[in-house]
Amino acid sequence: MIRERCITTCPRPKLLPVALGQKIRRPLMENQTQDTKVYFHYNHTAPSKYARWTARECYVFMYARPWQEAVDFYSNLVNGCVSLSSLFGTEAGQLQKTFSSDNFCSDDGELVEDFHKVEPENVLADNRSGRWARATFKIILSYHGNSFDGWQKQPGLNTVQGIVERSLGRFVDEKKAQQLKAKSLPLEGCAVVAGRTDKGVTALHQVCSFYTWRKDVKAQDIEDAVNNAAPGKLRVVSISEVSRVFHPNFSAKWRRYFYIFPLNDGEEGEHSFEIDENYNDQRDKYTERRDQVLVKNVEGLATNDVDEQERGLNKLRRFSISKVNQLLRQLEGKLLSYKMFARDTKASRNFGPATECFIYHARAVEARLPSSLKNVPRTGAKVMCVELVANRFLRRMIRVLVATSIREAAAGAEDDSLLKLMDATCRRATAPPAPPDGLCLFDVGYTQFDPQNCLIR
């Protein structure tokens, strides 16, 4: 049984005309001013060895670490300078020693085409005519999340969709071009994507599609146009022509995400961190804009809970990666509602099947980022790597799931604590989302999921 107290605020009372001598009911309690905000922590009743971190403490813990090293690693990964296999050593028995099998990745990190094969009904047919004569291209993209403002096109922002669709404008057929001109819209193509990524989230094998009625469009021409749009930040991994039945989102069987959580210097075994008001100083390599956002959000998580001092006396400031792995493994093979782990979703998508996800694989392990220096193997920073594979994910679900798993591991909660949180009625039962910089959309599958192809065993 989980009981909670959610955040409440005391708004300014409206001034209403009253008759002379009439009593005025004061909406505020004693010792409270009109501008005072009162915050209450979620009251967890699930058993744990130590007290759980507050939302503010979770937020500080997540951001006060060397995220720039993870950002640089993803940048090198997108550009083909390193591969994911460089994260793990051959001595790790629970991991694949290499990812060079025929149905996974080659030694240089490129995806083998067999891994993204589509179902037979989506294969391009011969002798097409009529509405089937339309040319549909399946494009696999790789882009660096910190270089863009997310996938979805938005006015005035540098988004992946905006750049891709501008690059595809030169391949639009004449009828579509006339329609855009009549509406005074720019000449752009339409790219349908397997899943939109937030700002700061990297994608290694994002899948999108584009169609045109022109007969002279070649796959190589599309690849060159996209690659020249943002060199070093966005590139085409592969492109092929498929049937018009293919849809990047609806045809997908599963999605695989990878999260890299950097560990601070001196964190060994059970990883620790002491809450420090000057934690921004530990992130001097990060951008000034991100620091300003961090300070603003942390101030919004301030609290005047009267029990805070007593609760803080028995809080562990470290967590075990093996415990995080145990917590995540409880989610495998279950169809569950993850509405408590979602954020910023529409009201219509907060209940019922729209919140249900089936997680095929959920694991965590310690690894090490490859060194940026040549000929210096495995001397980079230590990180915790989390691999999640599911049929679908809700908005910000992975980032909340990672942060909550770390919080529950630090509290010494029971192995089924994440499952118990599914029954909560307030989203403050889960931790604030972890930073987007560690998240990467690794790939999207269009055949049945094979556990043998997982990175973390």
C-alpha positions in Angstrom: 0.0 0.0 0.0 1.5 3.3 -1.0 0.4 6.6 0.5 1.4 10.0 -0.8 1.2 13.7 -0.3 1.6 15.8 -3.4 2.7 19.4 -3.8 0.2 22.0 -2.9 0.3 25.7 -3.4 -1.5 28.7 -1.9 -2.6 31.1 -4.6 -3.3 34.8 -4.0 -6.9 35.3 -2.9 -9.1 37.3 -5.1 -10.4 40.6 -3.7 -14.2 40.5 -3.7 -16.7 43.2 -2.6 -18.3 42.6 0.8 -21.0 44.3 2.7 -20.1 46.4 5.7 -19.7 44.3 8.8 -19.6 41.0 6.9 -17.0 38.6 8.0 -14.3 37.8 5.4 -13.2 34.2 5.3 -9.4 34.0 5.1 -8.3 31.2 2.8 -4.8 31.1 4.3 -3.7 29.3 7.3 -1.9 31.0 10.2 1.8 31.8 9.8 1.6 31.6 6.0 2.0 34.5 3.7 0.2 34.9 0.4 3.4 34.2 -1.6 4.5 31.1 0.4 4.7 27.8 -1.5 4.5 24.7 0.5 6.1 21.5 -0.8 5.6 18.0 0.5 7.7 14.9 -0.2 6.0 11.8 -1.5 5.4 9.6 1.6 6.8 6.2 0.6 5.5 3.3 2.7 7.3 0.5 0.7 10.0 -1.0 2.9 13.6 0.0 2.4 16.8 -0.2 4.4 17.5 3.5 4.2 15.4 6.6 3.7 14.8 7.5 0.0 16.3 10.6 -1.5 14.0 13.6 -2.0 13.3 14.9 -5.5 15.9 17.6 -5.1 18.5 15.2 -3.9 17.8 12.9 -6.8 18.1 15.8 -9.2 21.4 17.0 -7.7 22.8 13.4 -7.8 21.9 12.9 -11.4 23.4 16.2 -12.7 26.5 16.5 -10.6 28.8 14.3 -12.7 31.0 14.5 -15.7 28.4 14.3 -18.4 30.7 15.9 -21.0 32.6 12.7 -21.3 29.4 10.8 -22.3 28.5 13.6 -24.7 32.0 13.3 -26.4 31.7 9.5 -26.6 28.3 9.8 -28.4 29.8 12.3 -30.7 32.6 10.0 -31.6 30.1 7.1 -31.9 28.0 9.0 -34.4 31.0 9.9 -36.5 32.2 6.3 -36.6 35.4 6.9 -34.5 34.5 4.4 -31.8 32.1 1.5 -31.4 29.9 0.3 -28.5 32.1 -2.7 -28.2 34.8 -0.5 -26.9 32.8 0.1 -23.7 33.2 -3.4 -22.5 36.2 -5.6 -21.8 36.6 -9.2 -23.0 36.9 -10.3 -19.4 33.2 -9.5 -18.7 31.6 -12.9 -18.8 28.1 -11.5 -18.8 28.7 -9.4 -21.8 29.2 -10.2 -25.4 32.9 -10.1 -26.1 32.4 -8.4 -29.5 29.5 -7.1 -31.5 30.7 -8.4 -34.9 28.2 -11.2 -35.5 26.4 -11.4 -38.8 23.1 -10.1 -37.3 24.5 -7.2 -35.3 27.4 -4.8 -35.8 30.6 -4.9 -37.8 33.9 -4.0 -36.2 33.7 -0.4 -37.2 30.3 0.0 -35.5 28.2 0.0 -38.7 24.9 -1.8 -38.5 24.6 -5.0 -40.6 21.6 -4.7 -42.8 20.2 -8.1 -41.6 19.4 -6.5 -38.3 16.9 -4.1 -39.8 15.3 -6.4 -42.3 11.6 -5.7 -42.7 8.7 -8.1 -42.9 8.0 -9.7 -46.3 4.9 -7.6 -46.9 7.2 -4.5 -46.7 9.7 -5.7 -49.2 9.7 -3.8 -52.5 7.7 -5.6 -55.2 8.4 -5.9 -58.9 6.2 -4.6 -61.7 4.7 -1.8 -59.6 1.8 0.3 -61.0 -0.9 2.7 -59.9 -0.6 3.8 -56.3 2.2 1.2 -55.8 4.4 3.1 -58.2 5.2 5.6 -55.5 8.9 5.3 -54.4 9.3 4.9 -50.6 12.8 5.1 -49.0 13.8 3.8 -45.7 16.5 5.9 -44.2 18.6 5.0 -41.1 20.1 8.0 -39.5 22.7 8.6 -36.9 22.9 12.0 -35.1 24.4 13.6 -32.0 21.8 14.7 -29.6 23.6 17.7 -28.0 23.9 19.3 -31.5 20.2 19.5 -32.0 17.0 20.6 -30.2 15.4 17.2 -30.5 13.8 15.5 -33.5 10.5 17.2 -34.0 10.5 20.3 -36.2 9.7 23.5 -34.3 9.9 27.1 -35.4 13.2 28.8 -34.8 14.9 25.7 -33.4 17.7 23.5 -34.9 15.9 20.1 -35.1 16.8 16.9 -36.9 13.5 16.7 -38.7 13.8 20.3 -39.9 17.3 19.6 -41.4 16.3 16.3 -42.9 13.1 17.6 -44.5 14.9 20.6 -46.0 17.4 18.2 -47.5 14.6 16.1 -49.0 13.0 19.2 -50.6 14.9 18.7 -53.8 13.4 15.3 -54.3 9.7 16.3 -53.9 7.5 15.5 -56.9 5.9 18.3 -59.0 2.4 17.9 -57.6 3.6 18.2 -54.0 5.8 21.2 -54.9 2.8 23.0 -56.4 0.7 22.3 -53.2 3.5 23.7 -51.0 3.9 26.8 -53.2 0.1 27.5 -53.2 0.2 27.5 -49.4 3.3 29.7 -49.3 5.3 26.9 -47.6 9.0 26.1 -48.1 9.9 23.3 -50.4 10.5 20.4 -48.0 10.0 16.7 -48.0 8.0 14.8 -45.3 10.0 12.5 -43.1 8.0 9.9 -40.9 10.1 8.7 -38.0 10.1 5.6 -35.8 10.2 7.6 -32.6 10.8 11.2 -31.7 13.8 11.9 -29.5 14.1 14.8 -27.0 16.7 17.5 -27.0 20.1 16.1 -26.0 19.2 12.4 -26.9 21.5 10.8 -29.4 20.4 8.3 -32.0 22.7 5.7 -33.5 20.2 4.0 -35.9 17.1 6.1 -36.1 14.6 5.0 -38.8 12.6 7.4 -40.9 10.9 7.2 -44.3 10.3 9.5 -47.3 8.2 9.0 -50.4 8.1 10.7 -53.8 6.4 10.0 -57.1 9.5 11.0 -59.1 11.1 8.1 -61.0 14.6 9.7 -61.2 15.4 9.8 -57.5 18.3 7.6 -56.5 19.1 6.4 -52.9 22.6 7.7 -53.2 21.4 11.2 -54.1 19.3 11.3 -50.9 22.2 10.1 -48.8 24.5 12.7 -50.2 21.9 15.5 -49.6 21.4 14.5 -45.9 25.1 14.0 -45.2 25.9 17.4 -46.5 23.3 19.1 -44.3 25.2 18.9 -41.0 28.6 17.2 -41.4 29.9 15.7 -38.2 26.5 15.9 -36.5 24.2 14.0 -38.8 24.8 11.2 -41.2 23.0 8.4 -43.1 23.9 4.9 -42.0 22.0 3.2 -44.8 19.1 3.9 -47.2 17.0 1.5 -49.2 13.8 1.5 -51.2 10.9 -0.4 -49.6 7.2 -1.0 -50.2 4.8 1.8 -49.5 3.2 -0.4 -46.8 6.3 0.1 -44.6 5.9 2.6 -41.7 8.9 3.3 -39.5 6.7 3.5 -36.4 3.8 1.2 -36.8 5.8 -1.6 -38.5 8.4 -1.6 -35.7 8.4 -4.7 -33.3 10.7 -3.2 -30.7 13.0 -0.3 -29.8 16.4 -0.5 -28.0 17.8 2.3 -25.9 21.1 2.6 -24.2 21.8 4.9 -21.2 25.3 5.8 -20.0 25.5 7.1 -16.4 29.0 8.6 -15.6 30.6 7.9 -12.3 32.5 10.5 -10.4 36.2 10.1 -9.5 36.7 7.9 -6.5 33.4 6.1 -6.8 34.2 2.4 -6.5 31.9 -0.6 -6.1 29.0 1.1 -4.4 29.0 4.5 -5.9 28.6 7.5 -3.6 28.0 11.2 -3.7 27.6 13.8 -0.9 25.0 16.5 -1.5 26.8 19.7 -2.1 25.1 23.1 -2.7 28.0 24.1 -5.0 27.5 21.0 -7.3 27.5 23.2 -10.4 31.3 23.6 -9.9 31.7 19.9 -10.5 30.3 20.4 -14.0 32.6 23.1 -15.3 32.9 21.3 -18.7 29.1 21.6 -19.2 27.5 24.5 -21.1 26.4 27.7 -19.3 22.9 27.4 -20.6 22.5 23.9 -19.1 23.8 25.1 -15.8 21.2 27.9 -15.7 18.4 25.4 -16.4 19.7 23.1 -13.7 19.7 25.9 -11.0 16.2 26.9 -12.0 14.9 23.4 -11.7 16.6 22.6 -8.4 15.1 25.8 -6.9 11.7 24.5 -8.0 12.3 21.3 -6.0 13.0 23.2 -2.7 11.1 22.0 0.3 10.2 22.9 3.8 9.1 19.5 4.9 9.3 19.4 8.7 10.6 15.8 8.7 13.5 16.5 6.4 16.2 16.7 9.0 15.1 13.4 10.7 14.7 11.6 7.3 18.2 12.8 6.1 20.0 11.2 9.1 19.5 7.7 7.6 20.1 8.3 3.9 22.8 6.4 2.0 24.6 8.5 -0.5 25.8 5.6 -2.7 24.3 2.9 -4.8 25.2 -0.5 -6.1 25.1 -1.2 -9.9 24.3 -4.8 -9.2 21.3 -3.7 -7.2 20.1 -1.5 -10.1 20.5 -4.6 -12.4 18.3 -6.7 -10.0 15.6 -4.0 -9.9 15.5 -3.7 -13.7 15.4 -7.4 -14.3 12.1 -7.7 -12.4 10.5 -5.8 -15.3 11.4 -8.2 -18.0 8.7 -10.2 -19.8 5.8 -8.3 -18.3 3.1 -6.1 -19.8 2.8 -3.2 -17.3 1.4 0.3 -17.1 4.2 2.8 -16.9 2.1 5.9 -16.4 4.0 6.7 -13.1 7.3 6.7 -15.1 6.0 9.0 -17.8 6.2 12.8 -17.9 4.4 15.5 -19.9 1.9 13.2 -21.5 -1.5 14.1 -22.8 -4.5 13.5 -20.5 -5.9 11.0 -22.9 -2.7 8.9 -22.8 -2.5 8.7 -19.0 -4.8 5.7 -18.6 -5.5 2.3 -20.1 -3.6 0.5 -23.0 -1.9 3.8 -24.0 0.3 3.5 -20.9 1.2 -0.2 -21.3 4.6 -1.3 -22.4 6.2 -4.8 -22.7 9.9 -4.8 -21.7 11.8 -7.6 -23.4 15.2 -6.8 -21.8 16.4 -4.5 -18.9 19.9 -4.8 -17.6 22.7 -2.6 -16.1 26.4 -3.2 -15.8 29.6 -1.2 -15.1 31.8 -0.3 -18.0 34.4 2.2 -19.0 34.4 4.8 -21.7 37.2 4.4 -24.3 40.1 6.9 -24.0 40.2 9.8 -26.3 43.9 9.3 -26.7 45.1 6.9 -29.4 46.9 3.7 -28.5 45.7 4.1 -24.8 43.2 1.3 -24.3 40.5 1.4 -21.6 41.7 4.4 -19.6 38.5 6.5 -19.9 35.9 7.3 -17.2 33.9 4.6 -15.5 30.2 4.5 -16.3 27.1 2.5 -15.6 25.5 1.3 -18.8 21.8 0.5 -18.9 20.2 -1.4 -21.8 16.4 -1.3 -22.3 14.4 -3.1 -25.1 10.6 -2.8 -25.3 7.8 -2.7 -27.8 7.3 1.0 -27.0 8.3 3.6 -24.5 6.4 6.5 -23.0 7.6 10.1 -23.0 10.7 10.4 -20.8 10.0 6.9 -19.4 13.6 5.7 -19.7 15.1 8.7 -18.0 12.6 8.4 -15.1 13.2 4.7 -14.9 16.9 5.0 -14.7 16.8 7.7 -12.0 14.2 5.8 -10.0 16.2 2.6 -10.1 19.3 4.4 -8.8 17.3 6.0 -6.0 15.7 2.7 -5.0 19.1 1.0 -5.1 20.6 3.6 -2.8 17.7 3.2 -0.4 18.3 -0.6 -0.3 14.7 -1.2 -1.4 13.3 -4.7 -2.2 13.9 -6.1 -5.6 10.2 -5.6 -6.6 10.1 -1.9 -5.6 9.8 -0.8 -9.2 6.8 -3.1 -9.6 5.2 -1.7 -6.5 5.5 1.9 -7.8 3.3 0.9 -10.7 0.3 1.1 -8.3 1.1 4.6 -7.1 -1.4 7.4 -7.8 1.0 10.3 -8.0 4.0 10.6 -10.4 6.1 12.2 -7.6 6.4 8.6 -6.3 9.1 8.2 -9.0 12.3 10.3 -9.3 12.8 13.3 -11.6 14.1 12.4 -15.1 17.8 11.7 -15.5 19.7 14.0 -17.9 19.0 13.4 -21.6 22.8 13.5 -22.4 23.2 9.9 -21.4 20.4 8.5 -23.5 20.8 7.0 -27.0 18.3 5.3 -29.3 20.4 2.4 -30.4 18.2 0.8 -33.0 14.7 -0.1 -34.0 13.7 -3.7 -34.9 11.3 -4.9 -37.6 11.6 -8.6 -36.9 10.9 -10.6 -33.7 13.2 -9.7 -30.9 16.1 -12.1 -30.3 17.6 -11.9 -26.7 20.9 -13.2 -28.1 21.6 -9.9 -29.7 21.5 -7.9 -26.5 24.6 -5.9 -25.6 24.4 -6.7 -21.8 23.7 -10.3 -20.9 
